[in-house]
Amino acid sequence: MKSKKSAPPKVGVWLFGACGGLATTVVVGARAIARGLFPPQGLVTATPAADGIAWQPLEGLVFGGHEVRDSDYVTAAKEIRESTGTLSESLLQALRSDLRAASRNIRPGVMPNAGRTIESLVGSGGRGRRQSLRAQVARIERDLVEFRERHRLDRLICVNVTSTEAPLPLGPAHRTLAAFEKAIARDDLRAVRPSSIYAYATARLGLPFVHFTPSNATLTPAIRELFDRTGAPYMGCDGKTGETLVKSALAPMFKYRNLRVLSWQGYNILGDRDGRVLADEANKKAKVATKDQLLPNLLGYPLHTHVGIDYVPSLDDLKTAWDFVHFQGFLGVKMVLQFIWQGCDAILAAPLVLDLIRFADLAARRGERGPMTWLASFFKQPVDVAEHDLHRQWHALTEYLERARSDS
């Protein structure tokens, strides 16, 4: 008699920004792989480097999240199919019941001090009567606890994939947990952005957290203090998926060969809601900051750098980056390298998010706490990591994987 195959552990994935293009692609992709419709292309955790580790099976992931717009996964996936064609009609038909089930786990998000551009993306039905900051935190916590209990989850991982927020001026309220909690108590909107509330509620519950956007209001010293106190692993920020990924791989080549980079000019065009948000100069400032600091750090000397980002509505989620690298070689001869990177933002980022969910789950199972610094290769601005060389970051990741294998 054949033994009955045991069901995989149930791990919840709570997506802040649940119906955005990236979050929707994550849910569709995870269910497509779980059903055997596609191989796990793009996942580091599905490569030989990650063999020998008991990764959370994708079929055991249960998705939910907070969303400020009036949407669901069926609607959001249809929008992606119509705009970029990356999600086929046949795939969405095959996953229709899965997407409907995940949609039942979506709850209204929060919008404190979100900024005019992000607010403009939300319909009138998404605003409603404003609650106090304390009430918003309590509501987010209730949603997370109810989700965990209703689905009888073994663990719950939270991921921030909300739109890039305008930088928040950080002050005394962000330096310590006590000061931040006083700001929450006095309902000081100037001290928060939406991601602050999400991260704070996650930290209060001691849940693993992945910060995938460049927003600076999320992992402030005050909120990190709370994560450290409750013992949860966390990491961020700003997923490294396209142009910056190429930079972090190419720039070391010039360093290793003693070729001096004089100028590195980059220009990005993209559409979709991300492009619309980044068309706002305030929101763009946060994104450019994480992209533009890489090269001086990597090369070890000052140089002319510039990162341009323009909104082109017709591109939808298909982005293009053109980079011009002016460098000096033997006998002072100046030469040029140019490259063009074209890709779909959500398709590039979704496998990283699934990897990070698995790594956060592994860290939680291993009792690890604090910043998951071995995940630096996934981020433009990795927390507590000064090394931006992709090759060295990769070695740090493989060393962690080797330790995890040895301990299993």
PyMOL commands that set and color helices and strands:
alter all, ss='L'
color gray80, all
select helices_A, chain A and resi 21-34+44-46+48-50+58-60+73-83+89-94+96-103+116-120+124-126+133-150+172-174+177-185+189-191+194-204+221-230+243-256+272-278+281-292+294-299+313-315+330-332+345-365+373-378+390-407
alter helices_A, ss='H'
color red, helices_A
select strands_A, chain A and resi 11-16+61-67+106-108+155-160+209-211+233-235+260-270+304-311+318-328+334-344+370-371
alter strands_A, ss='S'
color yellow, strands_A
deselect
rebuild
show_as cartoon
